[in-house]
Amino acid sequence: MYVIIVYDVEVERVARVCQYLRRHLHWVQNSAFEGEITPARLERVKAELRDLIDEKKDTVYLYILQDPHAVRREVLGREKGSTSTIV
């Protein structure tokens, strides 16, 4: 499956959330990640994100697509991250 995750977390948690997601997905924008992921790994990512964020103050959106070929991505302006390899 293909997933896009965007988040808005308080400043003291931004670095931890970003570093965690960089281990699993491609960083494409300041608070946006995307890439292919297995259902089991996605469940692990969601569980860990719940531990990293404050659910009363922070927000994480997950857009889950079953078919990665159904995603058409367009970039206007400078591309910040590459989806060629996961760091």
N, CA, C and O atoms as CSV, one atom per row, in Angstrom:
chain,resi,resn,atom,element,x,y,z
A,1,MET,N,N,0.834,-1.168,0.000
A,1,MET,CA,C,0.000,0.000,0.000
A,1,MET,C,C,0.880,1.233,0.000
A,1,MET,O,O,2.065,1.163,0.325
A,2,TYR,N,N,0.298,2.357,-0.364
A,2,TYR,CA,C,1.024,3.621,-0.426
A,2,TYR,C,C,0.407,4.552,0.599
A,2,TYR,O,O,-0.816,4.629,0.708
A,3,VAL,N,N,1.232,5.257,1.348
A,3,VAL,CA,C,0.719,6.131,2.398
A,3,VAL,C,C,1.368,7.502,2.305
A,3,VAL,O,O,2.545,7.636,1.970
A,4,ILE,N,N,0.575,8.506,2.608
A,4,ILE,CA,C,1.055,9.877,2.741
A,4,ILE,C,C,0.718,10.292,4.161
A,4,ILE,O,O,-0.430,10.190,4.595
A,5,ILE,N,N,1.729,10.762,4.883
A,5,ILE,CA,C,1.520,11.204,6.260
A,5,ILE,C,C,1.948,12.663,6.361
A,5,ILE,O,O,3.060,13.028,5.979
A,6,VAL,N,N,1.047,13.486,6.882
A,6,VAL,CA,C,1.355,14.886,7.152
A,6,VAL,C,C,1.027,15.148,8.615
A,6,VAL,O,O,0.093,14.565,9.166
A,7,TYR,N,N,1.792,16.020,9.230
A,7,TYR,CA,C,1.570,16.243,10.651
A,7,TYR,C,C,1.750,17.703,11.025
A,7,TYR,O,O,2.439,18.464,10.346
A,8,ASP,N,N,1.112,18.069,12.125
A,8,ASP,CA,C,1.253,19.381,12.737
A,8,ASP,C,C,1.385,19.116,14.231
A,8,ASP,O,O,0.390,18.887,14.919
A,9,VAL,N,N,2.616,19.149,14.726
A,9,VAL,CA,C,2.869,18.871,16.138
A,9,VAL,C,C,3.577,20.055,16.768
A,9,VAL,O,O,4.202,20.860,16.078
A,10,GLU,N,N,3.471,20.152,18.080
A,10,GLU,CA,C,4.117,21.258,18.769
A,10,GLU,C,C,5.634,21.171,18.603
A,10,GLU,O,O,6.199,20.088,18.444
A,11,VAL,N,N,6.268,22.324,18.643
A,11,VAL,CA,C,7.678,22.457,18.274
A,11,VAL,C,C,8.586,21.502,19.049
A,11,VAL,O,O,9.576,21.028,18.491
A,12,GLU,N,N,8.289,21.208,20.293
A,12,GLU,CA,C,9.179,20.335,21.060
A,12,GLU,C,C,9.133,18.886,20.615
A,12,GLU,O,O,9.974,18.091,21.033
A,13,ARG,N,N,8.158,18.517,19.766
A,13,ARG,CA,C,8.052,17.141,19.271
A,13,ARG,C,C,8.368,17.004,17.778
A,13,ARG,O,O,8.449,15.888,17.266
A,14,VAL,N,N,8.542,18.101,17.093
A,14,VAL,CA,C,8.757,18.071,15.640
A,14,VAL,C,C,9.963,17.210,15.261
A,14,VAL,O,O,9.845,16.356,14.382
A,15,ALA,N,N,11.088,17.406,15.884
A,15,ALA,CA,C,12.307,16.676,15.517
A,15,ALA,C,C,12.144,15.173,15.734
A,15,ALA,O,O,12.558,14.375,14.894
A,16,ARG,N,N,11.544,14.790,16.853
A,16,ARG,CA,C,11.368,13.352,17.125
A,16,ARG,C,C,10.440,12.697,16.115
A,16,ARG,O,O,10.721,11.599,15.636
A,17,VAL,N,N,9.331,13.362,15.785
A,17,VAL,CA,C,8.385,12.805,14.810
A,17,VAL,C,C,9.048,12.726,13.436
A,17,VAL,O,O,8.930,11.712,12.749
A,18,CYS,N,N,9.735,13.776,13.038
A,18,CYS,CA,C,10.408,13.791,11.737
A,18,CYS,C,C,11.462,12.689,11.643
A,18,CYS,O,O,11.495,11.949,10.660
A,19,GLN,N,N,12.309,12.575,12.640
A,19,GLN,CA,C,13.351,11.549,12.623
A,19,GLN,C,C,12.751,10.151,12.589
A,19,GLN,O,O,13.264,9.275,11.893
A,20,TYR,N,N,11.684,9.937,13.322
A,20,TYR,CA,C,11.044,8.626,13.323
A,20,TYR,C,C,10.494,8.286,11.938
A,20,TYR,O,O,10.738,7.195,11.421
A,21,LEU,N,N,9.751,9.221,11.337
A,21,LEU,CA,C,9.145,8.949,10.036
A,21,LEU,C,C,10.188,8.782,8.935
A,21,LEU,O,O,9.956,8.043,7.977
A,22,ARG,N,N,11.321,9.449,9.053
A,22,ARG,CA,C,12.382,9.312,8.039
A,22,ARG,C,C,12.925,7.887,7.976
A,22,ARG,O,O,13.489,7.493,6.955
A,23,ARG,N,N,12.769,7.117,9.028
A,23,ARG,CA,C,13.222,5.719,9.027
A,23,ARG,C,C,12.260,4.806,8.267
A,23,ARG,O,O,12.605,3.667,7.950
A,24,HIS,N,N,11.049,5.304,7.974
A,24,HIS,CA,C,10.035,4.445,7.383
A,24,HIS,C,C,9.514,4.906,6.024
A,24,HIS,O,O,9.062,4.091,5.220
A,25,LEU,N,N,9.576,6.212,5.769
A,25,LEU,CA,C,8.994,6.767,4.544
A,25,LEU,C,C,9.939,7.808,3.948
A,25,LEU,O,O,10.970,8.134,4.537
A,26,HIS,N,N,9.582,8.317,2.791
A,26,HIS,CA,C,10.362,9.351,2.117
A,26,HIS,C,C,9.908,10.726,2.605
A,26,HIS,O,O,8.715,11.031,2.603
A,27,TRP,N,N,10.850,11.536,3.013
A,27,TRP,CA,C,10.565,12.899,3.441
A,27,TRP,C,C,10.425,13.766,2.201
A,27,TRP,O,O,11.377,13.892,1.431
A,28,VAL,N,N,9.258,14.366,1.991
A,28,VAL,CA,C,9.032,15.142,0.776
A,28,VAL,C,C,8.767,16.624,1.036
A,28,VAL,O,O,8.801,17.435,0.111
A,29,GLN,N,N,8.506,16.974,2.284
A,29,GLN,CA,C,8.200,18.361,2.635
A,29,GLN,C,C,8.394,18.481,4.141
A,29,GLN,O,O,8.481,17.465,4.830
A,30,ASN,N,N,8.462,19.692,4.660
A,30,ASN,CA,C,8.767,19.871,6.081
A,30,ASN,C,C,7.988,18.933,7.003
A,30,ASN,O,O,8.580,18.342,7.906
A,31,SER,N,N,6.726,18.785,6.810
A,31,SER,CA,C,5.927,17.915,7.677
A,31,SER,C,C,5.156,16.883,6.867
A,31,SER,O,O,4.030,16.531,7.217
A,32,ALA,N,N,5.755,16.401,5.790
A,32,ALA,CA,C,5.066,15.455,4.915
A,32,ALA,C,C,5.998,14.323,4.497
A,32,ALA,O,O,7.150,14.541,4.122
A,33,PHE,N,N,5.466,13.118,4.572
A,33,PHE,CA,C,6.192,11.903,4.202
A,33,PHE,C,C,5.295,11.056,3.324
A,33,PHE,O,O,4.071,11.138,3.418
A,34,GLU,N,N,5.904,10.234,2.463
A,34,GLU,CA,C,5.117,9.339,1.627
A,34,GLU,C,C,5.955,8.136,1.235
A,34,GLU,O,O,7.183,8.158,1.326
A,35,GLY,N,N,5.272,7.085,0.798
A,35,GLY,CA,C,5.970,5.910,0.309
A,35,GLY,C,C,5.161,4.638,0.477
A,35,GLY,O,O,4.086,4.623,1.076
A,36,GLU,N,N,5.722,3.568,-0.077
A,36,GLU,CA,C,5.095,2.258,0.046
A,36,GLU,C,C,5.444,1.658,1.401
A,36,GLU,O,O,6.549,1.831,1.913
A,37,ILE,N,N,4.477,0.951,1.964
A,37,ILE,CA,C,4.650,0.380,3.294
A,37,ILE,C,C,3.716,-0.820,3.433
A,37,ILE,O,O,2.621,-0.826,2.871
A,38,THR,N,N,4.139,-1.814,4.166
A,38,THR,CA,C,3.272,-2.975,4.386
A,38,THR,C,C,2.223,-2.621,5.438
A,38,THR,O,O,2.435,-1.721,6.250
A,39,PRO,N,N,1.098,-3.325,5.425
A,39,PRO,CA,C,0.073,-3.066,6.445
A,39,PRO,C,C,0.598,-3.249,7.873
A,39,PRO,O,O,0.265,-2.461,8.758
A,40,ALA,N,N,1.407,-4.270,8.101
A,40,ALA,CA,C,1.950,-4.504,9.444
A,40,ALA,C,C,2.870,-3.368,9.875
A,40,ALA,O,O,2.815,-2.916,11.018
A,41,ARG,N,N,3.706,-2.915,8.965
A,41,ARG,CA,C,4.625,-1.823,9.290
A,41,ARG,C,C,3.854,-0.531,9.535
A,41,ARG,O,O,4.222,0.256,10.407
A,42,LEU,N,N,2.792,-0.310,8.774
A,42,LEU,CA,C,1.972,0.876,8.979
A,42,LEU,C,C,1.359,0.861,10.381
A,42,LEU,O,O,1.310,1.897,11.045
A,43,GLU,N,N,0.904,-0.272,10.822
A,43,GLU,CA,C,0.333,-0.373,12.164
A,43,GLU,C,C,1.387,-0.050,13.224
A,43,GLU,O,O,1.086,0.602,14.224
A,44,ARG,N,N,2.614,-0.506,13.004
A,44,ARG,CA,C,3.711,-0.189,13.923
A,44,ARG,C,C,3.999,1.309,13.939
A,44,ARG,O,O,4.199,1.902,15.000
A,45,VAL,N,N,4.017,1.917,12.748
A,45,VAL,CA,C,4.264,3.354,12.638
A,45,VAL,C,C,3.176,4.129,13.376
A,45,VAL,O,O,3.478,5.067,14.113
A,46,LYS,N,N,1.923,3.749,13.187
A,46,LYS,CA,C,0.825,4.437,13.858
A,46,LYS,C,C,0.932,4.296,15.373
A,46,LYS,O,O,0.702,5.262,16.101
A,47,ALA,N,N,1.275,3.116,15.850
A,47,ALA,CA,C,1.411,2.906,17.294
A,47,ALA,C,C,2.535,3.766,17.863
A,47,ALA,O,O,2.379,4.375,18.921
A,48,GLU,N,N,3.650,3.817,17.173
A,48,GLU,CA,C,4.780,4.613,17.647
A,48,GLU,C,C,4.457,6.103,17.588
A,48,GLU,O,O,4.838,6.853,18.487
A,49,LEU,N,N,3.760,6.540,16.542
A,49,LEU,CA,C,3.370,7.947,16.463
A,49,LEU,C,C,2.462,8.330,17.629
A,49,LEU,O,O,2.574,9.428,18.174
A,50,ARG,N,N,1.569,7.428,18.006
A,50,ARG,CA,C,0.700,7.706,19.156
A,50,ARG,C,C,1.530,7.942,20.424
A,50,ARG,O,O,1.161,8.753,21.273
A,51,ASP,N,N,2.651,7.227,20.541
A,51,ASP,CA,C,3.532,7.411,21.698
A,51,ASP,C,C,4.339,8.711,21.612
A,51,ASP,O,O,4.697,9.284,22.640
A,52,LEU,N,N,4.622,9.172,20.409
A,52,LEU,CA,C,5.449,10.360,20.223
A,52,LEU,C,C,4.676,11.673,20.322
A,52,LEU,O,O,5.244,12.699,20.696
A,53,ILE,N,N,3.399,11.648,19.993
A,53,ILE,CA,C,2.628,12.893,19.947
A,53,ILE,C,C,1.763,13.048,21.195
A,53,ILE,O,O,1.574,12.109,21.968
A,54,ASP,N,N,1.254,14.241,21.363
A,54,ASP,CA,C,0.246,14.534,22.377
A,54,ASP,C,C,-1.078,14.643,21.611
A,54,ASP,O,O,-1.314,15.632,20.917
A,55,GLU,N,N,-1.927,13.645,21.735
A,55,GLU,CA,C,-3.154,13.597,20.933
A,55,GLU,C,C,-4.124,14.732,21.243
A,55,GLU,O,O,-5.062,14.961,20.479
A,56,LYS,N,N,-3.919,15.443,22.342
A,56,LYS,CA,C,-4.775,16.587,22.670
A,56,LYS,C,C,-4.307,17.868,21.989
A,56,LYS,O,O,-5.075,18.821,21.855
A,57,LYS,N,N,-3.028,17.889,21.553
A,57,LYS,CA,C,-2.465,19.104,20.970
A,57,LYS,C,C,-1.980,18.931,19.529
A,57,LYS,O,O,-1.940,19.906,18.778
A,58,ASP,N,N,-1.615,17.724,19.134
A,58,ASP,CA,C,-0.996,17.471,17.834
A,58,ASP,C,C,-1.967,16.777,16.882
A,58,ASP,O,O,-2.969,16.197,17.299
A,59,THR,N,N,-1.640,16.853,15.594
A,59,THR,CA,C,-2.458,16.209,14.570
A,59,THR,C,C,-1.564,15.490,13.578
A,59,THR,O,O,-0.547,16.025,13.137
A,60,VAL,N,N,-1.957,14.258,13.230
A,60,VAL,CA,C,-1.279,13.496,12.182
A,60,VAL,C,C,-2.356,12.979,11.237
A,60,VAL,O,O,-3.295,12.313,11.673
A,61,TYR,N,N,-2.228,13.280,9.947
A,61,TYR,CA,C,-3.146,12.776,8.935
A,61,TYR,C,C,-2.451,11.669,8.155
A,61,TYR,O,O,-1.292,11.807,7.763
A,62,LEU,N,N,-3.165,10.574,7.936
A,62,LEU,CA,C,-2.653,9.465,7.126
A,62,LEU,C,C,-3.597,9.278,5.947
A,62,LEU,O,O,-4.795,9.064,6.133
A,63,TYR,N,N,-3.065,9.359,4.746
A,63,TYR,CA,C,-3.814,9.094,3.528
A,63,TYR,C,C,-3.315,7.752,3.007
A,63,TYR,O,O,-2.157,7.627,2.610
A,64,ILE,N,N,-4.187,6.755,3.010
A,64,ILE,CA,C,-3.785,5.396,2.690
A,64,ILE,C,C,-4.416,4.980,1.369
A,64,ILE,O,O,-5.637,5.008,1.209
A,65,LEU,N,N,-3.555,4.593,0.418
A,65,LEU,CA,C,-4.022,4.151,-0.893
A,65,LEU,C,C,-3.620,2.693,-1.071
A,65,LEU,O,O,-2.468,2.333,-0.828
A,66,GLN,N,N,-4.533,1.877,-1.481
A,66,GLN,CA,C,-4.249,0.454,-1.657
A,66,GLN,C,C,-3.348,0.193,-2.863
A,66,GLN,O,O,-2.562,-0.755,-2.859
A,67,ASP,N,N,-3.462,1.029,-3.890
A,67,ASP,CA,C,-2.698,0.826,-5.114
A,67,ASP,C,C,-1.705,1.971,-5.313
A,67,ASP,O,O,-2.121,3.090,-5.614
A,68,PRO,N,N,-0.411,1.723,-5.153
A,68,PRO,CA,C,0.566,2.807,-5.309
A,68,PRO,C,C,0.605,3.386,-6.715
A,68,PRO,O,O,1.091,4.500,-6.911
A,69,HIS,N,N,0.105,2.650,-7.686
A,69,HIS,CA,C,0.098,3.148,-9.060
A,69,HIS,C,C,-1.034,4.142,-9.300
A,69,HIS,O,O,-1.090,4.791,-10.345
A,70,ALA,N,N,-1.936,4.257,-8.324
A,70,ALA,CA,C,-3.049,5.195,-8.452
A,70,ALA,C,C,-2.642,6.610,-8.043
A,70,ALA,O,O,-3.431,7.545,-8.183
A,71,VAL,N,N,-1.436,6.773,-7.548
A,71,VAL,CA,C,-0.964,8.078,-7.090
A,71,VAL,C,C,-0.254,8.789,-8.233
A,71,VAL,O,O,0.681,8.252,-8.827
A,72,ARG,N,N,-0.696,9.973,-8.526
A,72,ARG,CA,C,0.006,10.824,-9.481
A,72,ARG,C,C,0.489,12.035,-8.712
A,72,ARG,O,O,-0.313,12.780,-8.149
A,73,ARG,N,N,1.771,12.230,-8.687
A,73,ARG,CA,C,2.372,13.289,-7.876
A,73,ARG,C,C,2.919,14.374,-8.782
A,73,ARG,O,O,3.665,14.099,-9.722
A,74,GLU,N,N,2.541,15.608,-8.491
A,74,GLU,CA,C,3.070,16.761,-9.204
A,74,GLU,C,C,3.701,17.702,-8.197
A,74,GLU,O,O,3.184,17.880,-7.094
A,75,VAL,N,N,4.807,18.299,-8.573
A,75,VAL,CA,C,5.499,19.237,-7.687
A,75,VAL,C,C,5.587,20.579,-8.393
A,75,VAL,O,O,6.050,20.661,-9.530
A,76,LEU,N,N,5.146,21.615,-7.723
A,76,LEU,CA,C,5.305,22.981,-8.211
A,76,LEU,C,C,6.392,23.623,-7.372
A,76,LEU,O,O,6.313,23.609,-6.143
A,77,GLY,N,N,7.392,24.177,-8.005
A,77,GLY,CA,C,8.492,24.771,-7.259
A,77,GLY,C,C,9.575,23.751,-6.965
A,77,GLY,O,O,9.638,22.691,-7.588
A,78,ARG,N,N,10.422,24.084,-6.011
A,78,ARG,CA,C,11.580,23.255,-5.665
A,78,ARG,C,C,11.143,22.026,-4.882
A,78,ARG,O,O,10.403,22.131,-3.905
A,79,GLU,N,N,11.607,20.865,-5.318
A,79,GLU,CA,C,11.309,19.621,-4.614
A,79,GLU,C,C,12.265,19.492,-3.433
A,79,GLU,O,O,13.481,19.546,-3.613
A,80,LYS,N,N,11.723,19.321,-2.224
A,80,LYS,CA,C,12.555,19.287,-1.023
A,80,LYS,C,C,13.118,17.920,-0.728
A,80,LYS,O,O,14.254,17.807,-0.267
A,81,GLY,N,N,12.355,16.882,-0.983
A,81,GLY,CA,C,12.813,15.529,-0.678
A,81,GLY,C,C,12.698,14.646,-1.895
A,81,GLY,O,O,11.921,14.925,-2.809
A,82,SER,N,N,13.469,13.587,-1.906
A,82,SER,CA,C,13.432,12.636,-3.007
A,82,SER,C,C,12.743,11.369,-2.547
A,82,SER,O,O,12.876,10.970,-1.390
A,83,THR,N,N,12.012,10.736,-3.443
A,83,THR,CA,C,11.373,9.466,-3.088
A,83,THR,C,C,12.147,8.295,-3.668
A,83,THR,O,O,11.615,7.190,-3.779
A,84,SER,N,N,13.413,8.531,-4.042
A,84,SER,CA,C,14.175,7.453,-4.649
A,84,SER,C,C,14.729,6.465,-3.627
A,84,SER,O,O,14.815,5.269,-3.909
A,85,THR,N,N,15.106,6.949,-2.446
A,85,THR,CA,C,15.618,6.061,-1.408
A,85,THR,C,C,15.184,6.548,-0.042
A,85,THR,O,O,14.979,7.744,0.168
A,86,ILE,N,N,15.047,5.629,0.871
A,86,ILE,CA,C,14.717,5.993,2.237
A,86,ILE,C,C,16.012,6.170,3.005
A,86,ILE,O,O,16.906,5.327,2.930
A,87,VAL,N,N,16.112,7.266,3.743
A,87,VAL,CA,C,17.308,7.568,4.532
A,87,VAL,C,C,17.275,6.789,5.817
A,87,VAL,O,O,18.194,6.899,6.629
